[in-house]
Amino acid sequence: MAELHKDGRDWLLLENHCPICAAARTCQGFCRTELQLFAEIVGEDGSIEREEHVLAGARRCAYRIHVNSK
C-alpha cells in the first residue's frame, strides 16, 4: 500500500508495493510514465522527484513532493 507523510514543508509518497514491478523490469517506460503522471497531478503548484527506486535496488519507490508557497 502507498503512504503519504508530511516531511517538513514537503510530502513523501511511499510506494511499499509495486504492482507493476515485473513489467517495469522489462520496460522502464512504466516508471517514467508514473513519474510524469504524478508531476501532472502536482502541476505548476509544485514539483516531484523520485528519491528511492525499486529498480535501482531500493526496497520501495519514494517520491518527494514539494508544494510551492503562495
HTML snippet that shows the backbone in 3Dmol.js (N, CA, C, O; Angstrom):
<script src="https://3Dmol.org/build/3Dmol-min.js"></script>
<div id="view" style="width:600px;height:400px;position:relative"></div>
<script>
const pdb = `
ATOM      1  N   MET A   1       0.845  -1.188   0.000  1.00  0.00           N
ATOM      2  CA  MET A   1       0.000   0.000   0.000  1.00  0.00           C
ATOM      3  C   MET A   1       0.887   1.248   0.000  1.00  0.00           C
ATOM      4  O   MET A   1       2.009   1.239   0.507  1.00  0.00           O
ATOM      5  N   ALA A   2       0.366   2.282  -0.564  1.00  0.00           N
ATOM      6  CA  ALA A   2       1.080   3.559  -0.596  1.00  0.00           C
ATOM      7  C   ALA A   2       0.742   4.364   0.659  1.00  0.00           C
ATOM      8  O   ALA A   2      -0.332   4.227   1.244  1.00  0.00           O
ATOM      9  N   GLU A   3       1.691   5.200   1.044  1.00  0.00           N
ATOM     10  CA  GLU A   3       1.512   6.069   2.204  1.00  0.00           C
ATOM     11  C   GLU A   3       1.923   7.486   1.813  1.00  0.00           C
ATOM     12  O   GLU A   3       2.767   7.682   0.938  1.00  0.00           O
ATOM     13  N   LEU A   4       1.321   8.462   2.469  1.00  0.00           N
ATOM     14  CA  LEU A   4       1.669   9.861   2.266  1.00  0.00           C
ATOM     15  C   LEU A   4       2.001  10.443   3.635  1.00  0.00           C
ATOM     16  O   LEU A   4       1.197  10.361   4.563  1.00  0.00           O
ATOM     17  N   HIS A   5       3.206  11.040   3.758  1.00  0.00           N
ATOM     18  CA  HIS A   5       3.657  11.591   5.029  1.00  0.00           C
ATOM     19  C   HIS A   5       4.157  13.013   4.838  1.00  0.00           C
ATOM     20  O   HIS A   5       4.824  13.319   3.849  1.00  0.00           O
ATOM     21  N   LYS A   6       3.835  13.875   5.781  1.00  0.00           N
ATOM     22  CA  LYS A   6       4.379  15.238   5.798  1.00  0.00           C
ATOM     23  C   LYS A   6       5.835  15.150   6.231  1.00  0.00           C
ATOM     24  O   LYS A   6       6.153  14.442   7.186  1.00  0.00           O
ATOM     25  N   ASP A   7       6.726  15.861   5.540  1.00  0.00           N
ATOM     26  CA  ASP A   7       8.150  15.879   5.866  1.00  0.00           C
ATOM     27  C   ASP A   7       8.626  17.326   5.784  1.00  0.00           C
ATOM     28  O   ASP A   7       9.086  17.776   4.735  1.00  0.00           O
ATOM     29  N   GLY A   8       8.515  18.036   6.871  1.00  0.00           N
ATOM     30  CA  GLY A   8       8.830  19.469   6.844  1.00  0.00           C
ATOM     31  C   GLY A   8       7.817  20.193   5.984  1.00  0.00           C
ATOM     32  O   GLY A   8       6.613  20.097   6.221  1.00  0.00           O
ATOM     33  N   ARG A   9       8.296  20.916   4.990  1.00  0.00           N
ATOM     34  CA  ARG A   9       7.386  21.619   4.063  1.00  0.00           C
ATOM     35  C   ARG A   9       6.961  20.726   2.906  1.00  0.00           C
ATOM     36  O   ARG A   9       6.054  21.075   2.151  1.00  0.00           O
ATOM     37  N   ASP A  10       7.613  19.576   2.764  1.00  0.00           N
ATOM     38  CA  ASP A  10       7.338  18.659   1.662  1.00  0.00           C
ATOM     39  C   ASP A  10       6.431  17.519   2.114  1.00  0.00           C
ATOM     40  O   ASP A  10       6.079  17.395   3.287  1.00  0.00           O
ATOM     41  N   TRP A  11       6.073  16.702   1.147  1.00  0.00           N
ATOM     42  CA  TRP A  11       5.339  15.460   1.398  1.00  0.00           C
ATOM     43  C   TRP A  11       6.154  14.317   0.815  1.00  0.00           C
ATOM     44  O   TRP A  11       6.855  14.494  -0.181  1.00  0.00           O
ATOM     45  N   LEU A  12       6.065  13.150   1.432  1.00  0.00           N
ATOM     46  CA  LEU A  12       6.685  11.945   0.900  1.00  0.00           C
ATOM     47  C   LEU A  12       5.599  10.957   0.511  1.00  0.00           C
ATOM     48  O   LEU A  12       4.750  10.602   1.329  1.00  0.00           O
ATOM     49  N   LEU A  13       5.630  10.519  -0.730  1.00  0.00           N
ATOM     50  CA  LEU A  13       4.740   9.466  -1.215  1.00  0.00           C
ATOM     51  C   LEU A  13       5.568   8.194  -1.255  1.00  0.00           C
ATOM     52  O   LEU A  13       6.529   8.094  -2.017  1.00  0.00           O
ATOM     53  N   LEU A  14       5.195   7.225  -0.436  1.00  0.00           N
ATOM     54  CA  LEU A  14       5.944   5.973  -0.318  1.00  0.00           C
ATOM     55  C   LEU A  14       5.124   4.839  -0.903  1.00  0.00           C
ATOM     56  O   LEU A  14       4.018   4.557  -0.440  1.00  0.00           O
ATOM     57  N   GLU A  15       5.666   4.194  -1.914  1.00  0.00           N
ATOM     58  CA  GLU A  15       5.008   3.044  -2.532  1.00  0.00           C
ATOM     59  C   GLU A  15       5.678   1.786  -1.988  1.00  0.00           C
ATOM     60  O   GLU A  15       6.751   1.396  -2.450  1.00  0.00           O
ATOM     61  N   ASN A  16       5.051   1.165  -1.021  1.00  0.00           N
ATOM     62  CA  ASN A  16       5.633   0.000  -0.362  1.00  0.00           C
ATOM     63  C   ASN A  16       5.440  -1.288  -1.145  1.00  0.00           C
ATOM     64  O   ASN A  16       6.007  -2.321  -0.789  1.00  0.00           O
ATOM     65  N   HIS A  17       4.660  -1.239  -2.189  1.00  0.00           N
ATOM     66  CA  HIS A  17       4.432  -2.406  -3.038  1.00  0.00           C
ATOM     67  C   HIS A  17       4.240  -1.909  -4.465  1.00  0.00           C
ATOM     68  O   HIS A  17       3.467  -0.983  -4.713  1.00  0.00           O
ATOM     69  N   CYS A  18       4.939  -2.522  -5.383  1.00  0.00           N
ATOM     70  CA  CYS A  18       4.812  -2.127  -6.789  1.00  0.00           C
ATOM     71  C   CYS A  18       4.028  -3.191  -7.541  1.00  0.00           C
ATOM     72  O   CYS A  18       4.529  -4.295  -7.753  1.00  0.00           O
ATOM     73  N   PRO A  19       2.813  -2.873  -7.941  1.00  0.00           N
ATOM     74  CA  PRO A  19       2.011  -3.863  -8.652  1.00  0.00           C
ATOM     75  C   PRO A  19       2.494  -4.134 -10.080  1.00  0.00           C
ATOM     76  O   PRO A  19       2.061  -5.101 -10.707  1.00  0.00           O
ATOM     77  N   ILE A  20       3.386  -3.288 -10.594  1.00  0.00           N
ATOM     78  CA  ILE A  20       3.866  -3.474 -11.970  1.00  0.00           C
ATOM     79  C   ILE A  20       5.361  -3.764 -12.022  1.00  0.00           C
ATOM     80  O   ILE A  20       5.985  -3.582 -13.067  1.00  0.00           O
ATOM     81  N   CYS A  21       5.943  -4.210 -10.918  1.00  0.00           N
ATOM     82  CA  CYS A  21       7.395  -4.379 -10.835  1.00  0.00           C
ATOM     83  C   CYS A  21       7.937  -5.312 -11.924  1.00  0.00           C
ATOM     84  O   CYS A  21       8.937  -4.992 -12.566  1.00  0.00           O
ATOM     85  N   ALA A  22       7.300  -6.438 -12.132  1.00  0.00           N
ATOM     86  CA  ALA A  22       7.776  -7.384 -13.145  1.00  0.00           C
ATOM     87  C   ALA A  22       7.763  -6.740 -14.531  1.00  0.00           C
ATOM     88  O   ALA A  22       8.713  -6.896 -15.297  1.00  0.00           O
ATOM     89  N   ALA A  23       6.708  -6.029 -14.848  1.00  0.00           N
ATOM     90  CA  ALA A  23       6.624  -5.355 -16.145  1.00  0.00           C
ATOM     91  C   ALA A  23       7.646  -4.223 -16.228  1.00  0.00           C
ATOM     92  O   ALA A  23       8.252  -4.013 -17.279  1.00  0.00           O
ATOM     93  N   ALA A  24       7.842  -3.487 -15.118  1.00  0.00           N
ATOM     94  CA  ALA A  24       8.777  -2.362 -15.116  1.00  0.00           C
ATOM     95  C   ALA A  24      10.221  -2.829 -15.300  1.00  0.00           C
ATOM     96  O   ALA A  24      11.041  -2.100 -15.859  1.00  0.00           O
ATOM     97  N   ARG A  25      10.535  -4.038 -14.835  1.00  0.00           N
ATOM     98  CA  ARG A  25      11.892  -4.563 -15.036  1.00  0.00           C
ATOM     99  C   ARG A  25      12.166  -4.791 -16.526  1.00  0.00           C
ATOM    100  O   ARG A  25      13.312  -4.716 -16.969  1.00  0.00           O
ATOM    101  N   THR A  26      11.130  -5.065 -17.279  1.00  0.00           N
ATOM    102  CA  THR A  26      11.261  -5.275 -18.719  1.00  0.00           C
ATOM    103  C   THR A  26      11.206  -3.960 -19.485  1.00  0.00           C
ATOM    104  O   THR A  26      11.911  -3.782 -20.479  1.00  0.00           O
ATOM    105  N   CYS A  27      10.363  -3.038 -19.016  1.00  0.00           N
ATOM    106  CA  CYS A  27      10.173  -1.759 -19.713  1.00  0.00           C
ATOM    107  C   CYS A  27      10.119  -0.629 -18.696  1.00  0.00           C
ATOM    108  O   CYS A  27       9.096  -0.418 -18.045  1.00  0.00           O
ATOM    109  N   GLN A  28      11.235   0.101 -18.561  1.00  0.00           N
ATOM    110  CA  GLN A  28      11.281   1.171 -17.568  1.00  0.00           C
ATOM    111  C   GLN A  28      10.437   2.371 -17.956  1.00  0.00           C
ATOM    112  O   GLN A  28      10.343   3.342 -17.206  1.00  0.00           O
ATOM    113  N   GLY A  29       9.824   2.303 -19.130  1.00  0.00           N
ATOM    114  CA  GLY A  29       8.892   3.352 -19.529  1.00  0.00           C
ATOM    115  C   GLY A  29       7.718   3.454 -18.563  1.00  0.00           C
ATOM    116  O   GLY A  29       7.140   4.529 -18.396  1.00  0.00           O
ATOM    117  N   PHE A  30       7.364   2.339 -17.928  1.00  0.00           N
ATOM    118  CA  PHE A  30       6.295   2.371 -16.933  1.00  0.00           C
ATOM    119  C   PHE A  30       6.658   3.321 -15.795  1.00  0.00           C
ATOM    120  O   PHE A  30       5.821   4.103 -15.344  1.00  0.00           O
ATOM    121  N   CYS A  31       7.888   3.253 -15.338  1.00  0.00           N
ATOM    122  CA  CYS A  31       8.340   4.099 -14.232  1.00  0.00           C
ATOM    123  C   CYS A  31       8.372   5.571 -14.650  1.00  0.00           C
ATOM    124  O   CYS A  31       7.952   6.443 -13.889  1.00  0.00           O
ATOM    125  N   ARG A  32       8.863   5.845 -15.843  1.00  0.00           N
ATOM    126  CA  ARG A  32       8.890   7.227 -16.339  1.00  0.00           C
ATOM    127  C   ARG A  32       7.480   7.773 -16.454  1.00  0.00           C
ATOM    128  O   ARG A  32       7.221   8.920 -16.092  1.00  0.00           O
ATOM    129  N   THR A  33       6.564   6.951 -16.960  1.00  0.00           N
ATOM    130  CA  THR A  33       5.180   7.392 -17.128  1.00  0.00           C
ATOM    131  C   THR A  33       4.532   7.665 -15.775  1.00  0.00           C
ATOM    132  O   THR A  33       3.778   8.627 -15.629  1.00  0.00           O
ATOM    133  N   GLU A  34       4.825   6.823 -14.787  1.00  0.00           N
ATOM    134  CA  GLU A  34       4.277   7.044 -13.450  1.00  0.00           C
ATOM    135  C   GLU A  34       4.754   8.386 -12.898  1.00  0.00           C
ATOM    136  O   GLU A  34       3.954   9.154 -12.364  1.00  0.00           O
ATOM    137  N   LEU A  35       6.037   8.670 -13.022  1.00  0.00           N
ATOM    138  CA  LEU A  35       6.582   9.931 -12.534  1.00  0.00           C
ATOM    139  C   LEU A  35       5.965  11.116 -13.281  1.00  0.00           C
ATOM    140  O   LEU A  35       5.654  12.136 -12.667  1.00  0.00           O
ATOM    141  N   GLN A  36       5.788  10.992 -14.596  1.00  0.00           N
ATOM    142  CA  GLN A  36       5.154  12.057 -15.386  1.00  0.00           C
ATOM    143  C   GLN A  36       3.714  12.293 -14.933  1.00  0.00           C
ATOM    144  O   GLN A  36       3.263  13.435 -14.842  1.00  0.00           O
ATOM    145  N   LEU A  37       2.998  11.207 -14.650  1.00  0.00           N
ATOM    146  CA  LEU A  37       1.619  11.330 -14.176  1.00  0.00           C
ATOM    147  C   LEU A  37       1.578  12.076 -12.853  1.00  0.00           C
ATOM    148  O   LEU A  37       0.767  12.985 -12.676  1.00  0.00           O
ATOM    149  N   PHE A  38       2.448  11.699 -11.922  1.00  0.00           N
ATOM    150  CA  PHE A  38       2.488  12.385 -10.627  1.00  0.00           C
ATOM    151  C   PHE A  38       2.823  13.867 -10.817  1.00  0.00           C
ATOM    152  O   PHE A  38       2.244  14.720 -10.145  1.00  0.00           O
ATOM    153  N   ALA A  39       3.749  14.179 -11.725  1.00  0.00           N
ATOM    154  CA  ALA A  39       4.116  15.572 -11.994  1.00  0.00           C
ATOM    155  C   ALA A  39       2.930  16.350 -12.553  1.00  0.00           C
ATOM    156  O   ALA A  39       2.737  17.517 -12.209  1.00  0.00           O
ATOM    157  N   GLU A  40       2.141  15.717 -13.407  1.00  0.00           N
ATOM    158  CA  GLU A  40       0.943  16.381 -13.941  1.00  0.00           C
ATOM    159  C   GLU A  40      -0.063  16.668 -12.838  1.00  0.00           C
ATOM    160  O   GLU A  40      -0.704  17.719 -12.832  1.00  0.00           O
ATOM    161  N   ILE A  41      -0.201  15.737 -11.908  1.00  0.00           N
ATOM    162  CA  ILE A  41      -1.135  15.935 -10.797  1.00  0.00           C
ATOM    163  C   ILE A  41      -0.674  17.088  -9.908  1.00  0.00           C
ATOM    164  O   ILE A  41      -1.486  17.917  -9.496  1.00  0.00           O
ATOM    165  N   VAL A  42       0.617  17.144  -9.613  1.00  0.00           N
ATOM    166  CA  VAL A  42       1.158  18.232  -8.787  1.00  0.00           C
ATOM    167  C   VAL A  42       1.039  19.553  -9.534  1.00  0.00           C
ATOM    168  O   VAL A  42       0.747  20.585  -8.930  1.00  0.00           O
ATOM    169  N   GLY A  43       1.261  19.526 -10.833  1.00  0.00           N
ATOM    170  CA  GLY A  43       1.111  20.704 -11.670  1.00  0.00           C
ATOM    171  C   GLY A  43       2.144  21.776 -11.385  1.00  0.00           C
ATOM    172  O   GLY A  43       3.225  21.500 -10.865  1.00  0.00           O
ATOM    173  N   GLU A  44       1.796  22.990 -11.732  1.00  0.00           N
ATOM    174  CA  GLU A  44       2.706  24.120 -11.575  1.00  0.00           C
ATOM    175  C   GLU A  44       2.793  24.589 -10.134  1.00  0.00           C
ATOM    176  O   GLU A  44       3.593  25.469  -9.816  1.00  0.00           O
ATOM    177  N   ASP A  45       1.979  24.012  -9.256  1.00  0.00           N
ATOM    178  CA  ASP A  45       1.985  24.400  -7.847  1.00  0.00           C
ATOM    179  C   ASP A  45       3.111  23.745  -7.060  1.00  0.00           C
ATOM    180  O   ASP A  45       3.258  23.990  -5.862  1.00  0.00           O
ATOM    181  N   GLY A  46       3.902  22.917  -7.723  1.00  0.00           N
ATOM    182  CA  GLY A  46       4.977  22.240  -7.004  1.00  0.00           C
ATOM    183  C   GLY A  46       5.841  21.413  -7.929  1.00  0.00           C
ATOM    184  O   GLY A  46       5.822  21.579  -9.149  1.00  0.00           O
ATOM    185  N   SER A  47       6.602  20.513  -7.316  1.00  0.00           N
ATOM    186  CA  SER A  47       7.462  19.625  -8.085  1.00  0.00           C
ATOM    187  C   SER A  47       7.531  18.281  -7.370  1.00  0.00           C
ATOM    188  O   SER A  47       7.207  18.171  -6.187  1.00  0.00           O
ATOM    189  N   ILE A  48       7.956  17.271  -8.106  1.00  0.00           N
ATOM    190  CA  ILE A  48       8.070  15.932  -7.539  1.00  0.00           C
ATOM    191  C   ILE A  48       9.343  15.291  -8.070  1.00  0.00           C
ATOM    192  O   ILE A  48       9.701  15.468  -9.235  1.00  0.00           O
ATOM    193  N   GLU A  49      10.018  14.550  -7.212  1.00  0.00           N
ATOM    194  CA  GLU A  49      11.203  13.811  -7.643  1.00  0.00           C
ATOM    195  C   GLU A  49      11.231  12.459  -6.952  1.00  0.00           C
ATOM    196  O   GLU A  49      10.809  12.320  -5.804  1.00  0.00           O
ATOM    197  N   ARG A  50      11.730  11.480  -7.663  1.00  0.00           N
ATOM    198  CA  ARG A  50      11.862  10.139  -7.096  1.00  0.00           C
ATOM    199  C   ARG A  50      13.143  10.095  -6.278  1.00  0.00           C
ATOM    200  O   ARG A  50      14.216  10.413  -6.792  1.00  0.00           O
ATOM    201  N   GLU A  51      13.046   9.705  -5.013  1.00  0.00           N
ATOM    202  CA  GLU A  51      14.220   9.605  -4.139  1.00  0.00           C
ATOM    203  C   GLU A  51      14.682   8.167  -3.948  1.00  0.00           C
ATOM    204  O   GLU A  51      15.863   7.927  -3.694  1.00  0.00           O
ATOM    205  N   GLU A  52      13.775   7.216  -4.067  1.00  0.00           N
ATOM    206  CA  GLU A  52      14.115   5.803  -3.961  1.00  0.00           C
ATOM    207  C   GLU A  52      13.437   5.097  -5.134  1.00  0.00           C
ATOM    208  O   GLU A  52      12.340   5.470  -5.550  1.00  0.00           O
ATOM    209  N   HIS A  53      14.115   4.061  -5.664  1.00  0.00           N
ATOM    210  CA  HIS A  53      13.569   3.381  -6.837  1.00  0.00           C
ATOM    211  C   HIS A  53      13.860   1.889  -6.716  1.00  0.00           C
ATOM    212  O   HIS A  53      15.015   1.487  -6.567  1.00  0.00           O
ATOM    213  N   VAL A  54      12.826   1.079  -6.779  1.00  0.00           N
ATOM    214  CA  VAL A  54      12.974  -0.367  -6.663  1.00  0.00           C
ATOM    215  C   VAL A  54      13.948  -0.892  -7.702  1.00  0.00           C
ATOM    216  O   VAL A  54      14.783  -1.743  -7.393  1.00  0.00           O
ATOM    217  N   LEU A  55      13.855  -0.402  -8.918  1.00  0.00           N
ATOM    218  CA  LEU A  55      14.712  -0.907  -9.982  1.00  0.00           C
ATOM    219  C   LEU A  55      16.178  -0.497  -9.812  1.00  0.00           C
ATOM    220  O   LEU A  55      17.055  -1.023 -10.497  1.00  0.00           O
ATOM    221  N   ALA A  56      16.439   0.439  -8.901  1.00  0.00           N
ATOM    222  CA  ALA A  56      17.815   0.833  -8.595  1.00  0.00           C
ATOM    223  C   ALA A  56      18.318   0.140  -7.332  1.00  0.00           C
ATOM    224  O   ALA A  56      19.402   0.445  -6.834  1.00  0.00           O
ATOM    225  N   GLY A  57      17.516  -0.801  -6.818  1.00  0.00           N
ATOM    226  CA  GLY A  57      17.936  -1.567  -5.660  1.00  0.00           C
ATOM    227  C   GLY A  57      17.296  -1.181  -4.341  1.00  0.00           C
ATOM    228  O   GLY A  57      17.570  -1.807  -3.318  1.00  0.00           O
ATOM    229  N   ALA A  58      16.448  -0.163  -4.344  1.00  0.00           N
ATOM    230  CA  ALA A  58      15.759   0.251  -3.115  1.00  0.00           C
ATOM    231  C   ALA A  58      14.643  -0.743  -2.787  1.00  0.00           C
ATOM    232  O   ALA A  58      14.216  -1.501  -3.658  1.00  0.00           O
ATOM    233  N   ARG A  59      14.176  -0.747  -1.559  1.00  0.00           N
ATOM    234  CA  ARG A  59      13.107  -1.669  -1.168  1.00  0.00           C
ATOM    235  C   ARG A  59      11.723  -1.159  -1.576  1.00  0.00           C
ATOM    236  O   ARG A  59      10.741  -1.900  -1.524  1.00  0.00           O
ATOM    237  N   ARG A  60      11.654   0.122  -1.984  1.00  0.00           N
ATOM    238  CA  ARG A  60      10.381   0.728  -2.395  1.00  0.00           C
ATOM    239  C   ARG A  60      10.691   1.914  -3.303  1.00  0.00           C
ATOM    240  O   ARG A  60      11.845   2.317  -3.453  1.00  0.00           O
ATOM    241  N   CYS A  61       9.647   2.458  -3.898  1.00  0.00           N
ATOM    242  CA  CYS A  61       9.790   3.727  -4.605  1.00  0.00           C
ATOM    243  C   CYS A  61       9.280   4.822  -3.671  1.00  0.00           C
ATOM    244  O   CYS A  61       8.235   4.676  -3.037  1.00  0.00           O
ATOM    245  N   ALA A  62      10.020   5.902  -3.598  1.00  0.00           N
ATOM    246  CA  ALA A  62       9.641   7.024  -2.740  1.00  0.00           C
ATOM    247  C   ALA A  62       9.776   8.311  -3.546  1.00  0.00           C
ATOM    248  O   ALA A  62      10.752   8.514  -4.269  1.00  0.00           O
ATOM    249  N   TYR A  63       8.788   9.162  -3.406  1.00  0.00           N
ATOM    250  CA  TYR A  63       8.749  10.419  -4.139  1.00  0.00           C
ATOM    251  C   TYR A  63       8.628  11.585  -3.165  1.00  0.00           C
ATOM    252  O   TYR A  63       7.824  11.541  -2.234  1.00  0.00           O
ATOM    253  N   ARG A  64       9.421  12.618  -3.378  1.00  0.00           N
ATOM    254  CA  ARG A  64       9.318  13.848  -2.580  1.00  0.00           C
ATOM    255  C   ARG A  64       8.488  14.841  -3.374  1.00  0.00           C
ATOM    256  O   ARG A  64       8.789  15.144  -4.529  1.00  0.00           O
ATOM    257  N   ILE A  65       7.440  15.340  -2.737  1.00  0.00           N
ATOM    258  CA  ILE A  65       6.544  16.326  -3.362  1.00  0.00           C
ATOM    259  C   ILE A  65       6.760  17.652  -2.661  1.00  0.00           C
ATOM    260  O   ILE A  65       6.543  17.775  -1.456  1.00  0.00           O
ATOM    261  N   HIS A  66       7.187  18.636  -3.424  1.00  0.00           N
ATOM    262  CA  HIS A  66       7.384  19.983  -2.884  1.00  0.00           C
ATOM    263  C   HIS A  66       6.257  20.855  -3.429  1.00  0.00           C
ATOM    264  O   HIS A  66       6.049  20.953  -4.638  1.00  0.00           O
ATOM    265  N   VAL A  67       5.548  21.476  -2.517  1.00  0.00           N
ATOM    266  CA  VAL A  67       4.467  22.379  -2.911  1.00  0.00           C
ATOM    267  C   VAL A  67       4.964  23.810  -2.728  1.00  0.00           C
ATOM    268  O   VAL A  67       5.425  24.187  -1.650  1.00  0.00           O
ATOM    269  N   ASN A  68       4.864  24.600  -3.795  1.00  0.00           N
ATOM    270  CA  ASN A  68       5.322  25.988  -3.730  1.00  0.00           C
ATOM    271  C   ASN A  68       4.437  26.779  -2.799  1.00  0.00           C
ATOM    272  O   ASN A  68       3.222  26.586  -2.777  1.00  0.00           O
ATOM    273  N   SER A  69       5.044  27.677  -2.021  1.00  0.00           N
ATOM    274  CA  SER A  69       4.288  28.567  -1.127  1.00  0.00           C
ATOM    275  C   SER A  69       3.578  29.624  -1.959  1.00  0.00           C
ATOM    276  O   SER A  69       4.074  30.071  -2.993  1.00  0.00           O
ATOM    277  N   LYS A  70       2.416  30.003  -1.481  1.00  0.00           N
ATOM    278  CA  LYS A  70       1.664  31.036  -2.193  1.00  0.00           C
ATOM    279  C   LYS A  70       1.576  32.283  -1.364  1.00  0.00           C
ATOM    280  O   LYS A  70       0.979  33.270  -1.794  1.00  0.00           O
TER     281      LYS A  70
END
`;
const viewer = $3Dmol.createViewer("view");
viewer.addModel(pdb, "pdb");
viewer.setStyle({}, {cartoon: {color: "spectrum"}});
viewer.zoomTo();
viewer.render();
</script>
